[in-house]
Every structure is written in C-alpha cells, then in structure tokens.
C-alpha cells in the first residue's frame, strides 16, 4: 500500500513547485476549523496543514459582482479560484488546483453526477503515454485515501454527454493554488465536501475564458512557490526574494533525501551481513541462504 501511495502521490505532485516546502503563512489563521481532520464514513480525512492555507486558498465568503445567477459554479482556471454564487451579490470562493485536463475545458456545463469517495480510472491517453505509471490502474482504482479524486467528485455533463471534466477533492493538499501536471479541478477534501453538500444535480457550471478572468480578477502571476497571486510590482519583488528561499529549501531537501537514502542503504547492508552470518552458523553457504522476506 505504501508503494501504491508513493506512485499515486508522485503523479499528483508533479507541479512547478517547491510545493511541500512552502513556509507557514502568518496571514492565514494559525488554526482553521474549516480544515480540521474528521471521520467521513470509513475514512479519516487529515487536517490541512496551516502552511497550505493562504488568503488565496482558504474557503471565504466574498462579494460577487458577476452576471451569473445564484447557484452557479464559476471556475477561473487562470486565477485558480472557484466561486459558488449565492443570493445578494455574495459567493463562496474556494482555492483550486488546475491540471492539464482542467485547462482543456471551456464554456458551460451542468453537474450530471455526484459521487462520494469516487473511483478513478486513468484515461486511455494517460495509459498510452505513461504506461509505467498508469497501466496497472487501467481497471480502475476504488475510492479511498489513496485515490487522486479525493473524497468527493462532481461530474460535468453537456446534455446527456459526459465531458470528462471533474471538480473533485485531492490527496495532495500542497497542490491547491497551483498548476499541476494531471487532473481537472481539485479542492481540499474539506472544500470538496462543502461544495458537494451545497449543490444539486443540474447545477450550472461556467469556466471563464482568459478575457473574462482578466476582467473579473485582474492579472495574475505565480509566486515563488507556484501559487497564483495578484500581479503587482510588490508581488514581483517578493517573488524574487522568495526564490532564494525556495532554492535553499530545495537544496536542503535534496541533502536530507540523500542522507536518508544512504541510511537505508547502510541498514540494508547491515541486515544482509547479519543474514549471511546466520546462514553460515547454520552451515548454509550464501547461495542457499534464504532471502530476508522468508520466501524460498
């Protein structure tokens, strides 16, 4: 299971990032009740680490001046925000991550299906282009804590046709606010559940064009950690400063990884010497010495 998690986490984490190393953000609340851990049926959803909670990623009620009717979901893949429009010129805003599949969708659709703890099957193109990663899951992966669709999924349809565009949870909280290599529109699992419970089948969904995004949100840029932020001169200067922190972090993590790999190699060599010594005491030569896992 650990191997499977590592495989899935690997493709979920292929972002333009120093993602997991983002520092704790002091402007976010030190504790966020909306992102606490809790039991959801058979699965326990872990709390979201405060370092992933920024003013851009936390769920927030905001003023909304768009033309969309209350109840509409509006997705901005450029600013990496999702709005659920409410009455009275208000909306709930969620931070999102956007993958390649999310970037390929334009226009409008409706929610044609809702699923708790959805199963996941890689597309034929994913299997064809990266068989070493996806081929073993061609038959599908059941819903659960290692499933890249997370705790909830909303499936977008046009009429009776599945668009294969999904709004869903994630196993990778560090990705929220960032561009990712795969997936559609991801939310923190806590946010995916919140949105899931507040929308119904038939809910309209609109994905903004770049022009609509710029008109509504203004220009955006990625900060040094790959998160979408408003583009300002100060933000650009801050990115230059933080880029040094990112480099230092990457170097430190690489050093720690190398040290851990060296430690594991030493332990493996020590275990091998001990096993061979035990075999010699039993009168067995190295060729006849049974493997450490006990298999013959």
C-alpha positions as CSV (number, residue, x, y, z in Angstrom):
1,X,0.0,0.0,0.0
2,X,2.9,2.4,0.8
3,X,4.2,1.7,-2.7
4,X,0.9,2.4,-4.3
5,X,0.5,5.7,-2.3
6,X,4.0,6.8,-3.4
7,X,3.2,6.0,-7.1
8,X,-0.1,8.0,-6.9
9,X,1.4,10.8,-4.9
10,X,4.2,11.1,-7.5
11,X,2.0,11.9,-10.4
12,X,-0.3,14.1,-8.2
13,X,2.8,16.1,-7.1
14,X,4.3,16.9,-10.5
15,X,3.8,20.6,-10.2
16,X,6.0,23.5,-10.9
17,X,7.0,23.8,-7.3
18,X,8.8,23.8,-4.2
19,X,5.3,22.9,-3.1
20,X,5.7,20.9,0.1
21,X,8.3,23.3,1.3
22,X,6.0,26.3,1.3
23,X,6.6,28.2,4.6
24,X,3.8,28.7,7.2
25,X,1.8,31.6,6.1
26,X,1.4,34.0,9.0
27,X,-1.5,35.9,7.3
28,X,-3.7,32.7,7.5
29,X,-5.3,31.8,10.8
30,X,-2.9,29.5,12.9
31,X,-5.9,27.1,13.3
32,X,-8.6,26.8,10.7
33,X,-11.8,25.0,11.9
34,X,-12.9,24.6,8.3
35,X,-9.9,22.4,7.6
36,X,-9.7,20.2,10.7
37,X,-9.5,16.5,10.4
38,X,-12.6,14.4,10.7
39,X,-14.1,10.9,10.1
40,X,-16.0,10.7,6.9
41,X,-17.7,7.3,6.7
42,X,-15.0,4.6,6.6
43,X,-12.2,7.2,6.1
44,X,-10.5,9.7,8.2
45,X,-9.7,13.0,6.4
46,X,-6.5,14.5,7.7
47,X,-6.4,18.2,8.7
48,X,-4.9,20.6,6.2
49,X,-1.5,21.8,7.3
50,X,-1.6,25.6,8.0
51,X,1.3,26.1,5.6
52,X,-1.1,25.3,2.8
53,X,-3.7,27.8,4.0
54,X,-3.3,31.3,2.5
55,X,-5.7,34.1,1.8
56,X,-6.0,32.8,-1.7
57,X,-6.6,29.1,-0.8
58,X,-8.9,29.2,2.2
59,X,-12.7,29.0,1.7
60,X,-14.1,32.5,2.1
61,X,-17.4,34.3,1.6
62,X,-16.8,37.3,-0.7
63,X,-18.7,40.0,-2.6
64,X,-19.5,38.8,-6.1
65,X,-20.4,41.2,-9.0
66,X,-20.6,38.8,-11.9
67,X,-23.7,38.2,-14.1
68,X,-24.1,34.5,-13.2
69,X,-27.3,33.5,-11.4
70,X,-27.3,32.4,-7.8
71,X,-26.5,28.7,-7.6
72,X,-24.0,28.8,-10.5
73,X,-20.4,27.4,-10.1
74,X,-17.9,29.7,-11.8
75,X,-14.4,28.3,-12.3
76,X,-11.4,30.6,-13.0
77,X,-8.6,28.3,-14.1
78,X,-6.3,31.3,-14.5
79,X,-6.7,32.8,-11.1
80,X,-7.2,29.3,-9.7
81,X,-10.4,30.1,-7.9
82,X,-13.9,28.6,-7.9
83,X,-17.0,30.6,-6.9
84,X,-20.3,29.2,-5.8
85,X,-22.6,32.2,-6.4
86,X,-25.2,33.0,-3.7
87,X,-28.1,35.4,-3.3
88,X,-27.5,39.1,-2.6
89,X,-24.3,39.6,-4.5
90,X,-22.3,37.1,-2.5
91,X,-20.3,33.9,-3.3
92,X,-18.3,31.3,-1.6
93,X,-14.8,31.3,-3.0
94,X,-12.6,28.2,-3.0
95,X,-8.9,27.9,-3.9
96,X,-8.3,25.2,-6.5
97,X,-5.5,23.4,-8.4
98,X,-5.8,23.1,-12.1
99,X,-4.3,20.2,-14.1
100,X,-3.9,19.7,-17.9
101,X,-7.4,18.3,-18.2
102,X,-8.9,21.3,-16.4
103,X,-7.2,23.6,-18.9
104,X,-8.7,21.8,-21.8
105,X,-12.3,22.6,-20.9
106,X,-14.1,25.8,-21.9
107,X,-17.6,27.1,-21.7
108,X,-20.5,25.8,-19.7
109,X,-21.9,22.5,-18.5
110,X,-24.1,21.2,-15.7
111,X,-23.5,18.8,-12.9
112,X,-24.8,15.5,-14.2
113,X,-23.4,13.2,-11.4
114,X,-22.2,13.4,-7.9
115,X,-20.1,10.8,-6.2
116,X,-18.8,10.3,-2.6
117,X,-15.4,8.7,-2.5
118,X,-15.3,8.2,-6.3
119,X,-13.4,5.5,-8.1
120,X,-10.8,6.6,-10.6
121,X,-9.6,5.2,-13.9
122,X,-6.8,6.8,-16.0
123,X,-7.6,7.9,-19.5
124,X,-6.5,5.9,-22.5
125,X,-4.1,8.6,-23.3
126,X,-2.5,8.6,-19.8
127,X,-2.0,4.8,-20.1
128,X,-0.6,5.1,-23.6
129,X,1.8,7.9,-22.8
130,X,2.9,6.8,-19.3
131,X,2.2,3.1,-19.1
132,X,4.8,2.7,-16.3
133,X,2.7,4.8,-14.1
134,X,-0.9,4.2,-15.1
135,X,-1.2,0.8,-16.8
136,X,-1.7,-1.1,-13.6
137,X,-4.7,1.0,-12.8
138,X,-6.4,0.5,-16.2
139,X,-9.2,-1.5,-14.5
140,X,-9.9,1.4,-12.1
141,X,-8.9,2.3,-8.5
142,X,-11.6,2.2,-5.8
143,X,-12.4,5.3,-3.8
144,X,-10.4,5.9,-0.7
145,X,-7.5,7.8,0.8
146,X,-5.0,7.0,-2.0
147,X,-7.4,7.8,-4.8
148,X,-6.5,11.0,-6.6
149,X,-10.1,12.1,-6.9
150,X,-10.3,12.6,-3.1
151,X,-13.4,12.5,-1.0
152,X,-16.0,13.8,-3.5
153,X,-16.4,14.4,-7.2
154,X,-18.8,16.4,-9.4
155,X,-19.1,15.2,-13.0
156,X,-19.8,17.8,-15.6
157,X,-22.2,17.0,-18.5
158,X,-23.5,18.7,-21.6
159,X,-26.9,17.3,-22.1
160,X,-26.5,13.5,-21.6
161,X,-22.8,13.5,-22.6
162,X,-20.1,13.3,-20.0
163,X,-17.5,15.9,-20.7
164,X,-14.9,14.1,-18.6
165,X,-14.3,17.3,-16.7
166,X,-14.4,16.8,-12.9
167,X,-14.4,19.1,-9.9
168,X,-13.0,16.9,-7.1
169,X,-11.0,16.5,-3.9
170,X,-7.3,15.7,-3.7
171,X,-4.8,13.6,-2.0
172,X,-2.3,16.4,-2.4
173,X,-3.1,19.5,-0.3
174,X,0.1,21.2,-1.4
175,X,-1.2,21.5,-4.9
176,X,-4.1,23.8,-4.1
177,X,-3.5,27.2,-5.7
178,X,-1.0,25.8,-8.2
179,X,-0.9,24.4,-11.7
180,X,-0.4,20.6,-11.8
181,X,0.5,18.0,-14.3
182,X,-2.7,16.0,-14.2
183,X,-6.3,16.2,-13.1
184,X,-9.2,18.5,-13.6
185,X,-10.2,21.0,-10.8
186,X,-9.0,20.0,-7.4
187,X,-10.1,21.3,-4.0
188,X,-9.0,20.5,-0.4
189,X,-11.2,17.5,0.6
190,X,-12.8,19.7,3.2
191,X,-13.8,22.1,0.5
192,X,-14.9,19.4,-2.0
193,X,-17.3,18.1,0.7
194,X,-18.6,21.6,1.5
195,X,-19.3,22.3,-2.2
196,X,-20.7,18.8,-2.8
197,X,-23.3,19.3,0.0
198,X,-24.3,22.7,-1.3
199,X,-25.0,21.9,-4.9
200,X,-27.5,19.7,-6.7
201,X,-27.7,17.8,-9.9
202,X,-28.3,20.2,-12.8
203,X,-26.3,23.0,-11.2
204,X,-24.8,25.1,-14.0
205,X,-21.1,25.4,-14.2
206,X,-19.2,28.1,-16.2
207,X,-15.5,28.1,-16.9
208,X,-14.2,31.6,-17.5
209,X,-12.1,32.5,-20.6
210,X,-8.8,34.3,-20.2
211,X,-10.5,37.6,-21.1
212,X,-13.3,37.0,-18.6
213,X,-10.7,36.2,-15.9
214,X,-8.7,39.3,-16.5
215,X,-11.8,41.4,-16.5
216,X,-13.0,39.9,-13.2
217,X,-9.8,39.2,-11.3
218,X,-7.1,41.4,-13.0
219,X,-3.7,40.0,-14.0
220,X,-2.3,37.1,-12.0
221,X,1.2,35.6,-11.7
222,X,2.7,32.6,-9.9
223,X,4.7,33.4,-6.7
224,X,8.0,31.7,-5.9
225,X,6.1,28.6,-4.6
226,X,3.9,28.2,-7.7
227,X,0.7,29.7,-6.2
228,X,-1.5,32.1,-8.2
229,X,-1.4,35.6,-6.7
230,X,-2.4,39.1,-8.0
231,X,0.3,40.5,-10.1
232,X,1.7,43.7,-8.6
233,X,5.1,45.3,-8.5
234,X,5.4,44.3,-4.8
235,X,4.4,40.8,-5.6
236,X,7.1,40.6,-8.3
237,X,9.8,41.9,-5.9
238,X,8.6,39.5,-3.2
239,X,8.9,36.6,-5.7
240,X,12.5,37.5,-6.4
241,X,13.3,37.5,-2.7
242,X,11.4,34.2,-2.0
243,X,13.1,32.5,-5.0
244,X,16.3,32.4,-2.9
245,X,14.4,30.7,0.0
246,X,13.0,28.2,-2.5
247,X,16.4,27.3,-3.8
248,X,17.8,26.9,-0.3
249,X,14.8,24.7,0.6
250,X,15.3,22.5,-2.4
251,X,19.0,22.1,-1.6
252,X,18.2,21.2,2.0
253,X,15.6,18.7,1.0
254,X,17.9,17.1,-1.6
255,X,20.6,16.8,1.1
256,X,18.1,15.3,3.6
257,X,16.9,12.9,0.9
258,X,20.4,11.8,0.1
259,X,21.2,11.3,3.8
260,X,18.1,9.2,4.2
261,X,18.8,7.0,1.2
262,X,22.4,6.5,2.5
263,X,21.0,5.5,5.9
264,X,18.6,3.0,4.4
265,X,21.4,1.6,2.2
266,X,23.6,1.1,5.3
267,X,20.8,-0.6,7.2
268,X,20.1,-2.9,4.2
269,X,23.8,-3.8,4.0
270,X,23.9,-4.5,7.8
271,X,20.8,-6.7,7.6
272,X,22.4,-8.6,4.7
273,X,25.6,-9.2,6.6
274,X,23.6,-10.4,9.6
275,X,21.5,-12.8,7.5
276,X,24.6,-14.3,5.8
277,X,26.3,-14.7,9.1
278,X,23.2,-16.5,10.5
279,X,23.3,-18.8,7.5
280,X,27.0,-19.6,7.9
281,X,26.3,-20.6,11.6
282,X,23.6,-22.9,10.3
283,X,26.1,-24.5,7.8
284,X,24.5,-22.9,4.7
285,X,26.5,-21.2,2.0
286,X,25.5,-17.8,0.6
287,X,23.8,-19.3,-2.4
288,X,21.5,-21.5,-0.2
289,X,20.8,-18.7,2.3
290,X,17.0,-17.9,2.2
291,X,16.1,-14.3,1.4
292,X,15.2,-11.9,4.2
293,X,11.4,-12.0,3.3
294,X,11.3,-15.7,4.1
295,X,10.4,-16.7,0.6
296,X,12.2,-19.7,-0.9
